[in-house]
């Protein structure tokens, strides 16, 4: 059993995750899960998993019946054992990849040496070991049918517990406070780099981890929604758009805020207001049981009312108007609010709604981090949607 001082969540949180997972394993006729991906390992065991040291795989053997087992390399074992919620942790000393003999022994012990075993083969999943090691494991367990369990992993991870929602809420609050504090300190002549440095530091000072920021400014950069900062200095008349976020206890925020150097033009104010009205209309229209693609259709309809074909001509977010939010290190996860995603939306899911448009006079978006409740979407990042004024 881990040490509560170092565990990410109480034991009860992990037990609830594992109980739900076992129900799904039974429905899918799985003898268990063989987990090696870093995010899944941490999500289910509570222990941090190396993502930059490929010589030290950290499998979790998760049987459909009985207690799970973590297999760790010697070097980080002392730190990991106090994080992991269960007792059975096996240690290996080599640096040659997956400890095959130990892994096979554990799987036999847990009744996972025959039948169907779920692994991270599919949608937005990656195994935390080499393909060669996986092939050796398959050869050593000829009676096991390794099958993709991506749908099971996401069915569990997309639905956030109250404790997870509370962390995402706090991350959003930190980023809101940072944006509110940032814009009054900006002025004409500052560089994009200076602005982002100040923004990420403000989030860190407020208690955010994994702070980050993107920026564009000026007509030559308004199309750049995934880059910056550069050395460009902001000028009178520029719109300055930032996207950014942080984590709080490893759960993420991600949204944008924008202002103008000098008073915004009528054209700029009108576009900002239109995008916010569309975003809010979509948010207000979401209910549990809808599919992600149906939310995208709401957005498409609102733009068509105003003379635009969003999915054909704008497609601001590269094929989606929102994405799931969750556990760092990769905050973007399913569902994707897009015409191709048929995921049924359920209470407890956290995702963004973020249609946008780039013009010759600015980049316009009002990304909202939302949690789905029984009654609809609740906005977590409660922030003034208007353009901020940067003194010229």
Secondary structure, 3 states (H helix, E strand, C coil): CCCCCCCCCCHHHHHHHHHHHHHHHHHCCCCEEEECCHHHHHHHHCCCCCCCCCCCCCCEEEECCCCCEEEEEHHHHHHHHCCCCCCCEEEECCCCCCCHHHHHHHHHHCCCCCEEEEECCCCCCCCCCCHHHHHHHHHHCCCEEEEECHHHHHHHHCCCCHHHHHHHHHHHHHHHHHHHHHHCCCECCCEHHHHHHHHHHHHHHCCCEEEEEEEEECCCCCCCCCCCCCCCECCCCCEEEEEEEEEECCEECCEEEEEEECCCCHHHHHHHHHHHHHHHHHHHHCCCCCEHHHHHHHHHHHHHHCCCCHHHHHCCCCCCCCEEECECCCCEEEEECCCCCCCECCCCCEEEECCEEEECCEEEECCEEEEEECCEEEECCCCCCCCEEEEC
